[in-house]
Amino acid sequence: MPSSPAAGKGAGKSWARGAVHRGLVALPLVAGLVTAGWLVADRDQPAPQTPVATAATAQAGPSVLEVSAPVAAQEPGQGASGGGGKTPLQQWAESLAGPLDIPADALIGYANGELALRSEDPGCHLSWVTLAGVGEAGSDHGRHGDNPMGLSPAAWKKYGAKIPGIDKPALTDPSSASVAAGRALCAGGADLSAGTGWWKSIASYASKDTELFRQRVLGNAQLYATLSLDPAKANSPAVRATRFALGQLGLPYVWGGNGPDAGAAGFDCSGLTKASYDSAGVALPRTADSQFRALPPVTGEPQLGDLVFYGSPATRIHHVGLYLGNGLMINAPTEGQAIQIHTYHSRGDDYAGAGRPA
């Protein structure tokens, strides 16, 4: 978090633009599952100083991702056709397609994947939001390419040959592909209701870019779960800012960075939160400390889109992240790491509270 960089320009442009730069990033995403003993980043590593900020020592906030799985989502509709000839599943998908920005046929496919695996492998506890996260990370829900779930030829051959209720399963069909993807995720007795099982299952599914893929699946699945329970908030500044921040996963932390639209490869912590809310039409101060002092404090647990702060309220706030829900935040941690999802609060950190921009 720099002392006084210029505010980012063009931050209100498409939140997806940052994806163009992902192939240039060779910085580590923290696998950091504490219980698995994987890499855990040093949360007190100092960041470089700007020439005008020699007196203070910048510190990163928490940079650990504890085991996590998306929270429970709205149940898919089931049953025979009702009024208008549409099934409850079709009505459910059409009601959520706009708020979630997922085509209705893709949503039906994800729901059919969950429903099929409920019957075939109830101990897996597969949720449609996990399939939706995979669909977003793999093909933007079928908008890019003819393999909506990113299944390898071997996986499709193994899991897609026979789909209940579908005479001729096809890789391009959202329901066929979702059932096959569900089978792949549930293989080997996986239980996706718990964080460790969920994380390992997504890792085994991805054939490349494993960490970024898992981060995107987790982040978007969590967003879909939250929005499915309260779709009226889909166009709120908090959700628009969260979508922007999720679109920056994988970009590098850049000290004083305001993002690709402002000529930087990535963002620092407060640059990311400011750009996220700029994209939603809400202006924030530029530094973590000034954001903390400008926003009304949150009483109780933070909610989707809240900013979470670290440091001393009496003296200086040195770090900020954007709360995603379920104990997670989108975080530009420190030099040498990419923007990623981390657990927002753990014992021993210097969490100072949350603020609500809108």
N, C-alpha and C positions, 0 to 999 in steps of 0.2 A: 504494500500500500504506500504510494509515493506521497510526498508532502504537498506538492502543489502542481501537478501536471495539468495541462489544458484539458478541458472537457472533450470527450469523443465527438467526432462529427459523423453524421450519417448513421447514427445508431438505430434510427427508426426503420431502416431498410429491412428486407426480408430476413427473418431469424434463421432461415436455412442457408444463407449465403456462406456462412463459416464452414460448411461441409466441404466446400471446394478445396480448402486448405488442409484437410485431414491427412492426405497422403504425404504431406511434407513434414509431419510431426513425427519425431523419433524420440519422444520423451516418455518416461515411464508413467503409466497409470498404476496406481497403488492397488495391487491385488488385495493386500492388507486384511484378509479375514483373520481376525485376532485368534479365534479358536483353532484355526488350522495352522497357525505358526508361520504364515506366509509373511511377505515383506510388510513392515510397518514403518512409515516415514517418521522422521524426526520432526515433531511438531514445534520445536523451538529453534529450528535452523534460521539464522538471520538472512534476510534478503539484502541485496546490494543497495547502497544509498545513492540517491541523486546528489548532484553537487551542492544543492541547497539544503540537503537534509542530513547533515553530518552529526547532529546532536542526538538524534533518536535512533534506537535500534528496532528495526522492523522484524516482527515475528509472525510466523504462520499460525493459523488456528489449527484445530484438530485435523489430522490427515490420516485417519484410519477408517476403513470400512468394515464394520462388524457384520456378522452374518445377518442377512436380511432377505425376506421374500415380500412381494407386494401384498398389501392388505386385501381383505375380502372385498369383492366388487358386487354390483347389482346382478342378481341372478338372471340368466337368459329366460325369455318367455318360452313356455312349452304348451302343447295341446293342439287340438284340431282347429281348423279355420273357424273364425267367428264372423262378425259383421264385416261386409265388404270383401269377403273371400280371402282375407289375409290371416295367416296363422299368428298366434301370439309371438312367435319368434321373429316373423317379419315385422310386426308392429314394434317390437322391442328394438330391433336393429335400426329401423327407420327413425325411431325417437332419439337414438343416441348417435346416429351417423354424423349429423351436423355438429353437435357439441364436442364430439371426440375427434372430428376431422378424419373419419375412417369411412370408406364406402360401405354402404349397407350390405352388399354381397360379401365383402370381406368380413364384416362383423358376424354375419350369419355363419360363415365358414369357421370363424374362431369359436363361436358358440357350439357348432356341431362337433368341433374337435373336443371341447370340454365334455359335452354330453356323451359322445362315443366312449371317451376314456373313463367316464364315471361308471359305465357298464363293464368295459373290458378290464379296467385296472383301477378300482375304486381307492386302493391304498396309495395311489400316486397323488391324488388331490390336485390334479391339473386345473388351472383356471384359464378362462378365455383371455384374461388380460395378459397372461404370460405369452400366449400365442399371439396376441395383438402386438406385444413388445417385440417378439421375434419378427412378425410381419413388417413392423415399422423399420427395424434395423436391417432387414434383408432386402426389402423392395419398396418401402413406403407404401405398404398395403396393396401391392400389385401394380402400383402406378409406374414402376420402373422394372421392365423385364417380364418374362413369362414364367418365372419361378417364384411365386409370391412368398414362399416360406424359406427360400434359399436352401432347399434340400439337395444334397449331393446325389448323383446318379445311383450310388450304392444304397443310400438311405431310402430313396424312392422305391427302388427295386425290392428292398427288404420290408418296408412298412406300408407301401402304397398299393400293393397288388389287389387287395380285397378291402373294400370300404362298404360297411353296411348301408343299404339303401341306395347305392350308386352302382349302376350296371357297368359303366365303363369309367373307372377312376382316371382322372387326368391330372398331371402335375400343375397345369394352369388353372384348374378348378379350385377355388378357395376352400371348399369343404373337404375335397379329397386331400389337398395338400395339408390342411390343418389337422385332419385325423392322422395322417402319416407323420406329421411333425410331432403331434402329441405322443404317438407311440414311440418315436425316437427319444423324446424327452423323458418318458416314463420307463424306458428300458432299464433292465437290471435292478428292478425293485426300487426305483427312485421314489422318494416322498417329497413332493414340491411344496408341502405346507410349511416346512422348516427351512430356515435360511441356508444351512449347510447343504442340504440336499438340492435346494433350488439352484444355488450358485454352481455346484458341480455339474448339474444337469445341463445348464446353459453353456458351461464351458465345454462339455463333451459334444454339444450340438454344433458349436461354431468350428468351422474348418480353418479360419484365418482371422487375423485381427481380434484375437480372443478377448482381450481386456476391454477394448473399445466397444466391441459387440455386446459383451455382458453389461457394460455400463449403460449403453443405449437401451437394451432390453429392460433392465431394472428401472431406469428413470422413466421411460415411457409407460411401462406397465403400471408403475405407481401412479402416474398422472391419470391414466385411463381409469384405474380403480377409484380414485378420488372423484373424478368428474362423473363417473357413472352413478354415483350416489347423490350428486348434486349438479346435474347438467346445466342448471340455470346460471351457474358461475362461469360457463365456458368462455364468455367474451369479457370477463372482468380483467382489469389490469393485472391482477395477481397471476391469473392463468396465462395471459399473453406474455408476461415477463418470464414465467417459468418455461414456457415453450421456447422462448428465445434462448434462455440459459441452457436448456437441454440441447439446443442446436449447436452449442459451442463445445460440447464434450470432445475431448481429444486435442483441442488447440493448446498451445503451450502457455504456461504462465510467463508473462512479460512484465517486468518492473515498469510501472507507469504506462502500460499498454491499454489502449482504448479499442483494440480489435481491428480486424482486417479492413473494415470500412474507413478506419482512420489511419491506415497505413502501417499498423503493427501486426505482427504475426499472431498475437493473442492478447490476453488481458491480464491485469493484476486483479486482486480480489474486489476492490471497490470499483475498478473499471468495468468488471463484469456486471456487478449489481446495478451500476448506473446505466450501462448500455441496455440491460434487460428492461429496466423500467422506462428508459427513453423510448424503446420500441413499443411500449404500451401507452405512451403519451403522458407519463408521469416524470417530472423533472426531479432529480436528486442532486444533492451536493456531490463533490467528486471523491472525497476521502472517507475511509471507514469511520473515523472519529466524527467528522461533520455529519455523516449520514445518521449515526447513532444519536446525535444531539438534536437533529432536525425532526426525527420521527416520533410519533406517540408510542410509548412503550406498550408491549403486549403483556396482558395479565394471564398467567397460566401458560399452557403449552403453545408453541407457535403453530401457525396454520400455513397451508400452501401459499407460497409467495412472500411470506414474512422474511425480513432480513434478520440474521442471527449474528451477534457481535461477540468479540473476544477482546479482553484487556481489562483495564480498570476504569469504571465509570467516573471515578473521582479525578483521574489524571489523563489517561489516554486510552482510546480504543485503537487497537493495531490491526484488526482483521475482521472481515465480514463475509458471510456466505448467504445463499438464498435457500430457504427452507422448502423441501420437496414434499414432506410428509413422512409418516412412519419412522421418525427419528433420523431422517436423511437430509442432507443439504447438497446443493450444487456448489462446488468450491474451486476457486483458483488458488491452490495451496501455497506454493512457494517456488523459487527458482529451481529448475531441473525437473519439474513435474508438469503434467498436463492438467487441464481442467477436467474434473471428474466428480463423482459422487462419493461423499464421505458421511460417516456418522457425525451428527452435529454436536453431540454433547456426551462426554464420558468422564469418569471420575479423574480428578486431577487437572483437568483443563481450566482455562480461565474464562469460561463462558460468562458473559456479562448481561445477557438478556436479548430480547428480540424487539424489533420495531416493525410497524405496519405502514408501508408507503401508501396503500389505497384500500 
